[in-house]
Amino acid sequence: MLKIKKARKKVGLTQLQLAKKVGINREYLSRIENNHSNPSLELLREIANALEVSVKDLIEDEIVSIPYR
């Protein structure tokens, strides 16, 4: 799960503004933010650059700790 929406809101951009910055339409950005589409690595880099964060910042850690019994 990506953290694009959280990062976008943090910098105060609308979906339309971010979509225009990276050259995609707002609907596609919405699908990416809601995990209905996966961006290419290149697009993910462009989104990260537009939001002034690293790609790593946009990737959610999903490591679950399972207690040893």
N, CA, C and O atoms as a DFTB+ gen file, in Angstrom:
276 C
 N C O
     1  1       0.843      -1.173       0.000
     2  2       0.000       0.000       0.000
     3  2       0.896       1.247       0.000
     4  3       1.815       1.362       0.811
     5  1       0.625       2.146      -0.889
     6  2       1.434       3.356      -1.018
     7  2       0.868       4.493      -0.168
     8  3      -0.322       4.518       0.146
     9  1       1.736       5.424       0.194
    10  2       1.326       6.554       1.026
    11  2       1.296       7.863       0.230
    12  3       1.663       8.917       0.749
    13  1       0.862       7.789      -1.019
    14  2       0.847       8.974      -1.876
    15  2      -0.165       9.995      -1.373
    16  3       0.146      11.184      -1.287
    17  1      -1.364       9.547      -1.042
    18  2      -2.412      10.472      -0.603
    19  2      -1.967      11.254       0.643
    20  3      -2.148      12.469       0.719
    21  1      -1.392      10.552       1.599
    22  2      -0.927      11.191       2.829
    23  2       0.151      12.241       2.526
    24  3       0.112      13.349       3.060
    25  1       1.102      11.888       1.674
    26  2       2.175      12.815       1.315
    27  2       1.632      14.005       0.528
    28  3       2.074      15.137       0.725
    29  1       0.675      13.748      -0.364
    30  2       0.079      14.826      -1.168
    31  2      -0.648      15.823      -0.278
    32  3      -0.509      17.034      -0.444
    33  1      -1.423      15.306       0.665
    34  2      -2.165      16.189       1.573
    35  2      -1.215      16.977       2.477
    36  3      -1.479      18.131       2.814
    37  1      -0.118      16.344       2.860
    38  2       0.860      17.002       3.730
    39  2       1.455      18.245       3.066
    40  3       1.730      19.239       3.738
    41  1       1.653      18.187       1.749
    42  2       2.215      19.351       1.050
    43  2       1.134      20.281       0.510
    44  3       1.443      21.311      -0.089
    45  1      -0.138      19.921       0.722
    46  2      -1.233      20.807       0.358
    47  2      -1.620      20.821      -1.112
    48  3      -2.123      21.829      -1.610
    49  1      -1.393      19.719      -1.810
    50  2      -1.770      19.641      -3.219
    51  2      -3.078      18.889      -3.373
    52  3      -3.363      17.968      -2.607
    53  1      -3.867      19.274      -4.352
    54  2      -5.054      18.508      -4.712
    55  2      -4.627      17.378      -5.640
    56  3      -3.507      17.368      -6.150
    57  1      -5.525      16.438      -5.851
    58  2      -5.229      15.375      -6.818
    59  2      -4.971      15.971      -8.195
    60  3      -4.050      15.551      -8.894
    61  1      -5.778      16.942      -8.580
    62  2      -5.622      17.553      -9.895
    63  2      -4.261      18.229     -10.037
    64  3      -3.610      18.096     -11.073
    65  1      -3.832      18.945      -9.016
    66  2      -2.539      19.631      -9.071
    67  2      -1.390      18.628      -9.206
    68  3      -0.491      18.820     -10.024
    69  1      -1.420      17.569      -8.412
    70  2      -0.355      16.566      -8.486
    71  2      -0.397      15.837      -9.821
    72  3       0.643      15.590     -10.431
    73  1      -1.588      15.496     -10.269
    74  2      -1.716      14.801     -11.551
    75  2      -1.111      15.634     -12.677
    76  3      -0.398      15.101     -13.527
    77  1      -1.388      16.928     -12.688
    78  2      -0.830      17.807     -13.722
    79  2       0.692      17.865     -13.636
    80  3       1.373      17.889     -14.661
    81  1       1.226      17.889     -12.417
    82  2       2.688      17.962     -12.248
    83  2       3.390      16.737     -12.824
    84  3       4.511      16.837     -13.322
    85  1       2.728      15.576     -12.756
    86  2       3.380      14.346     -13.215
    87  2       2.851      13.863     -14.562
    88  3       3.282      12.825     -15.063
    89  1       1.925      14.606     -15.145
    90  2       1.477      14.298     -16.497
    91  2       0.493      13.146     -16.631
    92  3       0.488      12.439     -17.638
    93  1      -0.341      12.960     -15.608
    94  2      -1.392      11.944     -15.683
    95  2      -2.731      12.613     -15.401
    96  3      -2.771      13.774     -14.994
    97  1      -3.829      11.889     -15.614
    98  2      -5.112      12.508     -15.291
    99  2      -5.491      12.228     -13.842
   100  3      -4.985      11.290     -13.226
   101  1      -6.379      13.044     -13.311
   102  2      -6.765      12.958     -11.905
   103  2      -7.382      11.607     -11.569
   104  3      -7.163      11.075     -10.481
   105  1      -8.145      11.056     -12.493
   106  2      -8.798       9.774     -12.246
   107  2      -7.778       8.651     -12.039
   108  3      -7.950       7.793     -11.173
   109  1      -6.716       8.670     -12.847
   110  2      -5.672       7.646     -12.683
   111  2      -4.967       7.818     -11.340
   112  3      -4.683       6.831     -10.662
   113  1      -4.683       9.050     -10.953
   114  2      -4.054       9.299      -9.653
   115  2      -4.961       8.788      -8.537
   116  3      -4.485       8.181      -7.578
   117  1      -6.244       9.029      -8.658
   118  2      -7.190       8.546      -7.652
   119  2      -7.134       7.021      -7.548
   120  3      -7.138       6.472      -6.446
   121  1      -7.081       6.345      -8.681
   122  2      -6.993       4.880      -8.665
   123  2      -5.702       4.410      -8.001
   124  3      -5.701       3.412      -7.280
   125  1      -4.615       5.120      -8.239
   126  2      -3.345       4.768      -7.600
   127  2      -3.448       4.979      -6.094
   128  3      -3.073       4.105      -5.311
   129  1      -3.957       6.144      -5.690
   130  2      -4.058       6.452      -4.265
   131  2      -4.961       5.468      -3.518
   132  3      -4.750       5.198      -2.335
   133  1      -5.954       4.941      -4.206
   134  2      -6.894       4.023      -3.570
   135  2      -6.582       2.551      -3.847
   136  3      -7.419       1.671      -3.644
   137  1      -5.362       2.311      -4.313
   138  2      -4.844       0.962      -4.542
   139  2      -5.658       0.142      -5.540
   140  3      -5.792      -1.073      -5.397
   141  1      -6.199       0.821      -6.551
   142  2      -6.894       0.126      -7.632
   143  2      -6.009       0.016      -8.874
   144  3      -6.331      -0.720      -9.807
   145  1      -4.894       0.749      -8.883
   146  2      -3.900       0.684      -9.970
   147  2      -2.523       0.811      -9.355
   148  3      -2.343       1.448      -8.317
   149  1      -1.561       0.199     -10.008
   150  2      -0.178       0.298      -9.552
   151  2       0.621       1.145     -10.534
   152  3       0.624       0.869     -11.734
   153  1       1.298       2.174     -10.033
   154  2       2.100       3.002     -10.934
   155  2       3.386       2.284     -11.323
   156  3       3.872       1.414     -10.600
   157  1       3.923       2.657     -12.465
   158  2       5.241       2.147     -12.840
   159  2       6.271       2.750     -11.883
   160  3       5.994       3.730     -11.192
   161  1       7.440       2.160     -11.854
   162  2       8.504       2.697     -11.005
   163  2       8.858       4.120     -11.434
   164  3       9.106       4.986     -10.595
   165  1       8.878       4.350     -12.738
   166  2       9.187       5.697     -13.248
   167  2       8.145       6.710     -12.767
   168  3       8.503       7.803     -12.329
   169  1       6.868       6.358     -12.845
   170  2       5.820       7.272     -12.379
   171  2       5.922       7.479     -10.879
   172  3       5.729       8.594     -10.395
   173  1       6.219       6.430     -10.140
   174  2       6.387       6.561      -8.697
   175  2       7.519       7.530      -8.378
   176  3       7.418       8.319      -7.439
   177  1       8.596       7.470      -9.159
   178  2       9.712       8.419      -8.980
   179  2       9.262       9.846      -9.274
   180  3       9.620      10.776      -8.551
   181  1       8.479      10.017     -10.333
   182  2       7.985      11.351     -10.682
   183  2       7.066      11.899      -9.594
   184  3       7.137      13.080      -9.253
   185  1       6.214      11.052      -9.056
   186  2       5.322      11.475      -7.974
   187  2       6.139      11.860      -6.745
   188  3       5.877      12.889      -6.123
   189  1       7.118      11.048      -6.397
   190  2       7.983      11.352      -5.251
   191  2       8.686      12.688      -5.449
   192  3       8.743      13.500      -4.526
   193  1       9.224      12.924      -6.650
   194  2       9.896      14.194      -6.925
   195  2       8.938      15.366      -6.803
   196  3       9.295      16.404      -6.246
   197  1       7.722      15.211      -7.321
   198  2       6.733      16.290      -7.261
   199  2       6.333      16.599      -5.818
   200  3       6.015      17.740      -5.482
   201  1       6.354      15.574      -4.973
   202  2       5.987      15.760      -3.568
   203  2       7.203      16.068      -2.685
   204  3       7.075      16.281      -1.480
   205  1       8.388      16.085      -3.314
   206  2       9.648      16.360      -2.620
   207  2       9.899      15.378      -1.479
   208  3      10.296      15.757      -0.377
   209  1       9.652      14.099      -1.782
   210  2       9.947      13.009      -0.853
   211  2      10.689      11.927      -1.634
   212  3      10.822      12.016      -2.854
   213  1      11.162      10.926      -0.939
   214  2      11.811       9.816      -1.620
   215  2      10.772       8.754      -1.969
   216  3       9.683       8.723      -1.396
   217  1      11.117       7.898      -2.904
   218  2      10.237       6.774      -3.225
   219  2      10.033       5.933      -1.969
   220  3       8.932       5.447      -1.709
   221  1      11.083       5.768      -1.207
   222  2      10.999       4.997       0.038
   223  2       9.930       5.569       0.972
   224  3       9.224       4.817       1.645
   225  1       9.813       6.892       1.012
   226  2       8.801       7.530       1.863
   227  2       7.380       7.176       1.427
   228  3       6.456       7.189       2.240
   229  1       7.210       6.861       0.152
   230  2       5.878       6.557      -0.371
   231  2       5.496       5.090      -0.235
   232  3       4.341       4.718      -0.440
   233  1       6.467       4.265       0.110
   234  2       6.208       2.835       0.234
   235  2       5.923       2.522       1.695
   236  3       6.740       2.793       2.575
   237  1       4.771       1.957       1.933
   238  2       4.366       1.658       3.301
   239  2       5.004       0.365       3.769
   240  3       4.976      -0.648       3.069
   241  1       5.569       0.411       4.942
   242  2       6.134      -0.801       5.533
   243  2       4.992      -1.677       5.997
   244  3       4.140      -1.251       6.777
   245  1       4.982      -2.890       5.514
   246  2       3.931      -3.820       5.917
   247  2       4.518      -5.043       6.620
   248  3       3.991      -6.150       6.511
   249  1       5.599      -4.828       7.330
   250  2       6.217      -5.919       8.061
   251  2       5.422      -6.107       9.354
   252  3       5.299      -5.191      10.167
   253  1       4.906      -7.275       9.516
   254  2       4.105      -7.571      10.708
   255  2       4.942      -8.436      11.647
   256  3       5.507      -9.452      11.243
   257  1       5.006      -8.021      12.871
   258  2       5.753      -8.769      13.851
   259  2       4.837      -9.834      14.449
   260  3       3.767      -9.533      14.976
   261  1       5.279     -11.074      14.355
   262  2       4.514     -12.184      14.924
   263  2       5.259     -12.663      16.167
   264  3       6.407     -13.099      16.091
   265  1       4.592     -12.574      17.300
   266  2       5.282     -12.985      18.539
   267  2       5.642     -14.462      18.533
   268  3       4.877     -15.301      18.059
   269  1       6.789     -14.757      19.053
   270  2       7.238     -16.144      19.152
   271  2       6.575     -16.770      20.367
   272  3       6.530     -16.161      21.436
   273  1       6.057     -17.988      20.209
   274  2       5.418     -18.669      21.338
   275  2       6.189     -19.897      21.701
   276  3       5.812     -20.611      22.630
